Amino acid sequence: MSDSSKEREILMVMRKVLASVVKDTTPPPGTRHTLTERTIEDIRLCFGLIAARERELADAAGAVPERPYFADQQPAASVVSIDKIGRIKPQDPEE
């Protein structure tokens, strides 16, 4: 395993663990968070640093950038059944 792939793996695990900590400590809406504002800001900075380094590694490897998407977001392409594909009918010259 190369150094860059090991580093990518470490960053991925760090991001997942940090996200799990955030999910586990997030209180219900309307209640005060147990973490201080400074800690929350530090977590945001950590996510930013992880993302920046992952982007640098991807650029160095020549990878195509991945974009996040929402689960309810419409996909850019749609699947069309082959049964719905028909031949183009010749146009009537009188139209």
Residue frames as qw, qx, qy, qz and C-alpha x, y, z in Angstrom:
[[0.000, 0.890, 0.455, 0.000, 0.00, 0.00, 0.00],
 [0.424, 0.463, -0.031, 0.778, 1.46, 3.36, -1.00],
 [0.219, -0.196, -0.449, 0.844, 1.86, 6.26, 1.41],
 [0.270, -0.038, -0.136, -0.952, -0.84, 8.33, -0.30],
 [0.599, -0.275, -0.623, -0.422, -3.41, 5.52, -0.22],
 [0.501, -0.298, -0.678, 0.447, -2.63, 4.92, 3.46],
 [0.056, -0.121, -0.233, 0.963, -3.03, 8.63, 4.13],
 [0.429, -0.168, -0.400, -0.792, -6.36, 8.67, 2.24],
 [0.610, -0.317, -0.724, -0.062, -7.54, 5.74, 4.35],
 [0.357, -0.247, -0.539, 0.722, -6.50, 7.49, 7.57],
 [0.136, 0.017, -0.007, -0.991, -8.28, 10.69, 6.55],
 [0.525, -0.243, -0.581, -0.573, -11.44, 8.76, 5.63],
 [0.567, -0.354, -0.708, 0.227, -11.51, 7.01, 9.01],
 [0.212, -0.177, -0.356, 0.893, -10.85, 10.29, 10.84],
 [0.295, -0.104, -0.238, -0.920, -13.71, 11.98, 8.97],
 [0.600, -0.307, -0.659, -0.335, -16.11, 9.10, 9.74],
 [0.499, -0.316, -0.643, 0.487, -15.17, 8.98, 13.43],
 [0.061, -0.102, -0.180, 0.976, -15.49, 12.75, 13.76],
 [0.428, -0.185, -0.403, -0.787, -18.89, 12.67, 12.03],
 [0.602, -0.341, -0.721, -0.031, -20.04, 9.89, 14.37],
 [0.332, -0.251, -0.509, 0.753, -18.99, 11.93, 17.41],
 [0.172, -0.009, -0.071, -0.982, -20.94, 14.90, 16.07],
 [0.548, -0.254, -0.585, -0.541, -24.03, 12.74, 15.44],
 [0.584, -0.317, -0.712, 0.228, -23.84, 11.10, 18.86],
 [0.293, -0.298, -0.418, 0.807, -23.45, 14.39, 20.74],
 [0.137, -0.236, -0.293, -0.916, -25.99, 16.47, 18.81],
 [0.177, 0.247, 0.731, -0.612, -28.92, 17.23, 21.13],
 [0.226, 0.631, 0.730, 0.133, -32.58, 17.40, 20.06],
 [0.154, 0.535, 0.223, 0.800, -33.68, 20.71, 18.48],
 [0.359, -0.779, -0.153, -0.490, -34.24, 23.49, 20.99],
 [0.785, -0.597, -0.039, 0.160, -31.89, 22.15, 23.66],
 [0.058, -0.903, 0.418, 0.080, -28.43, 23.43, 24.53],
 [0.821, 0.384, -0.407, 0.115, -25.46, 21.58, 23.03],
 [0.815, -0.547, 0.000, 0.193, -23.12, 19.89, 25.49],
 [0.704, 0.103, 0.102, 0.696, -20.07, 21.00, 23.50],
 [0.142, -0.708, -0.088, 0.686, -18.79, 24.56, 23.77],
 [0.512, 0.837, 0.059, -0.185, -18.89, 26.93, 20.80],
 [0.030, -0.766, 0.612, 0.196, -15.09, 26.77, 20.64],
 [0.496, -0.141, 0.854, 0.072, -15.16, 22.96, 20.41],
 [0.632, 0.592, 0.484, -0.125, -17.83, 23.08, 17.69],
 [0.329, 0.896, -0.220, -0.201, -15.70, 25.56, 15.72],
 [0.238, -0.570, 0.771, 0.155, -12.63, 23.34, 16.16],
 [0.631, 0.186, 0.753, -0.004, -14.61, 20.37, 14.79],
 [0.552, 0.798, 0.183, -0.157, -15.59, 22.46, 11.75],
 [0.085, 0.837, -0.507, -0.186, -11.93, 23.37, 11.22],
 [0.475, -0.276, 0.831, 0.090, -10.95, 19.69, 11.44],
 [0.670, 0.487, 0.558, -0.052, -13.52, 18.78, 8.79],
 [0.380, 0.905, -0.091, -0.171, -12.16, 21.58, 6.61],
 [0.144, -0.696, 0.686, 0.158, -8.56, 20.41, 7.00],
 [0.601, 0.004, 0.798, 0.041, -9.49, 16.79, 6.26],
 [0.621, 0.681, 0.377, -0.095, -11.43, 17.83, 3.15],
 [0.214, 0.905, -0.313, -0.196, -8.60, 20.05, 1.92],
 [0.288, -0.509, 0.796, 0.153, -6.01, 17.29, 2.31],
 [0.649, 0.260, 0.714, -0.016, -8.29, 14.73, 0.63],
 [0.511, 0.837, 0.122, -0.157, -8.69, 17.18, -2.26],
 [0.005, 0.809, -0.554, -0.195, -4.90, 17.64, -2.51],
 [0.471, -0.224, 0.848, 0.097, -4.34, 13.89, -2.60],
 [0.643, 0.520, 0.557, -0.081, -7.05, 13.42, -5.22],
 [0.362, 0.900, -0.133, -0.201, -5.57, 16.19, -7.39],
 [0.165, -0.656, 0.716, 0.174, -2.10, 14.66, -7.10],
 [0.515, 0.016, 0.855, 0.054, -3.51, 11.27, -8.12],
 [0.147, 0.095, -0.573, -0.801, -5.39, 12.81, -11.06],
 [0.080, 0.404, 0.900, -0.139, -8.76, 11.67, -9.72],
 [0.126, -0.516, -0.450, -0.718, -11.99, 13.21, -10.96],
 [0.129, -0.146, 0.496, -0.846, -13.48, 15.40, -8.22],
 [0.208, -0.436, -0.874, -0.050, -16.52, 13.89, -6.50],
 [0.224, -0.322, 0.029, -0.919, -19.47, 16.07, -5.67],
 [0.126, 0.181, 0.851, -0.477, -21.82, 15.42, -2.77],
 [0.345, -0.256, -0.510, -0.746, -25.54, 15.13, -3.44],
 [0.478, -0.116, 0.497, -0.715, -28.73, 14.98, -1.40],
 [0.277, 0.108, 0.955, -0.012, -30.76, 11.78, -1.26],
 [0.393, 0.658, 0.580, -0.276, -33.86, 13.57, -2.56],
 [0.072, 0.643, -0.335, -0.685, -31.97, 15.40, -5.32],
 [0.826, 0.506, 0.134, -0.210, -33.00, 14.60, -8.89],
 [0.707, -0.204, 0.465, 0.492, -30.25, 12.73, -10.75],
 [0.081, 0.592, -0.348, -0.722, -28.63, 14.46, -13.73],
 [0.312, 0.174, -0.786, -0.505, -29.46, 11.47, -15.95],
 [0.718, -0.013, 0.410, -0.562, -32.47, 9.22, -16.03],
 [0.290, -0.079, 0.932, 0.200, -32.90, 5.61, -17.06],
 [0.608, 0.322, -0.131, -0.714, -35.06, 5.08, -20.12],
 [0.760, 0.053, 0.643, -0.082, -36.54, 1.72, -20.95],
 [0.162, -0.228, 0.716, 0.639, -35.37, 0.41, -24.28],
 [0.219, 0.508, 0.827, 0.100, -39.02, -0.38, -25.07],
 [0.091, 0.863, 0.317, -0.383, -39.81, 3.34, -25.06],
 [0.134, -0.543, 0.459, 0.690, -37.14, 4.12, -27.62],
 [0.691, 0.532, 0.484, -0.071, -38.65, 4.21, -31.08],
 [0.522, 0.169, 0.412, 0.727, -37.56, 5.05, -34.55],
 [0.083, 0.472, 0.033, -0.877, -37.82, 8.59, -35.79],
 [0.529, 0.577, 0.622, 0.001, -40.73, 8.80, -38.16],
 [0.339, 0.155, 0.366, 0.853, -40.13, 10.59, -41.43],
 [0.153, 0.481, 0.305, -0.808, -41.81, 13.98, -41.52],
 [0.453, 0.631, 0.619, 0.113, -44.68, 14.51, -43.92],
 [0.347, 0.052, 0.220, 0.910, -43.61, 17.18, -46.46],
 [0.121, -0.633, -0.500, -0.578, -47.14, 18.63, -46.49],
 [0.487, -0.705, -0.442, 0.265, -46.94, 19.69, -42.84]]
